[in-house]
Amino acid sequence: EVQLVESGGGLVQPGGSLRLSCAPSGFNFNDYAMRWVRQAPGKGLEWVSGVSAGGFSTYYAESVKGRFTISRDTSKNTLYLQMNSLRAEDTAVYFCAKSRGGGRNSGFDHWGQGTLVTVSS
Amino acid sequence: QSVLTQPPSVSGAPGQRVTISCTGSSSNIGATYDVHWYQHLPGTAPKLLIYDNNNRPSGVPDRFSGSKSGTSASLAITGLQAEDEADYYCQSYDSSLSGYVFGTGTKVTVL
């Protein structure tokens, strides 16, 4: 059974940093692109970032470009999202999601339960 | 600021059919990028409902179906059940934004 478990969320002050982790199981992590999606309170889903299966290509939404960094560690079988210069508008539940296949046309076939990030003083 | 537009809410009685529209543009749905649909209950992990416009993952009831035409797509739920009450999102890729885009989301209420 595919499982994705996020961790690392919490309360952080504006301008601060946080690193989210996502621990996958039940599939070969190295074979699939991975993505981060967030949902702000009372709002819809918003794609944040993506990384290719090999980790060589990364992609970001304009709202986080230059502040967030996605990465994957195959030795630790973990996906990360380093979030710097956090703003109040980054407050959201962050989900990691697995790409169903390769390429930009693929949907997200498995999701974690999410981890809450709150940016507030 | 979602680039895919959905109605905020739809409702129907048990057993009825409801449809949810997803309107995009020439840089996403109209550019032949596939549309995917997700069901989301607050506090839980979103679930892939339809992939590649009209395909159901294993375990998704055939009451759910998807279609795509031009710059729009739609999700249909037939034989509406109480357990279908949830938020539904369409999703595609946008070449102008060079990233994935979600719809504004639709809340389905079973009367």
Chai-1 contact restraints between the chains, C-beta under 6 A:
chainA,res_idxA,chainB,res_idxB,connection_type,confidence,min_distance_angstrom,max_distance_angstrom,comment,restraint_id
A,G44,B,T104,contact,1.0,0.0,6.0,A-B,restraint_1
A,G44,B,G105,contact,1.0,0.0,6.0,A-B,restraint_2
A,L45,B,Y89,contact,1.0,0.0,6.0,A-B,restraint_3
A,L45,B,F102,contact,1.0,0.0,6.0,A-B,restraint_4
A,W47,B,G99,contact,1.0,0.0,6.0,A-B,restraint_5
A,W47,B,Y100,contact,1.0,0.0,6.0,A-B,restraint_6
A,A61,B,G99,contact,1.0,0.0,6.0,A-B,restraint_7
A,R100,B,Y51,contact,1.0,0.0,6.0,A-B,restraint_8
A,R104,B,Y93,contact,1.0,0.0,6.0,A-B,restraint_9
A,N105,B,Y33,contact,1.0,0.0,6.0,A-B,restraint_10
A,N105,B,D34,contact,1.0,0.0,6.0,A-B,restraint_11
A,G107,B,H36,contact,1.0,0.0,6.0,A-B,restraint_12
A,G107,B,L48,contact,1.0,0.0,6.0,A-B,restraint_13
A,G107,B,Y51,contact,1.0,0.0,6.0,A-B,restraint_14
A,D109,B,L48,contact,1.0,0.0,6.0,A-B,restraint_15
A,W111,B,A45,contact,1.0,0.0,6.0,A-B,restraint_16
A,W111,B,P46,contact,1.0,0.0,6.0,A-B,restraint_17
A,G112,B,A45,contact,1.0,0.0,6.0,A-B,restraint_18
A,Q113,B,A45,contact,1.0,0.0,6.0,A-B,restraint_19
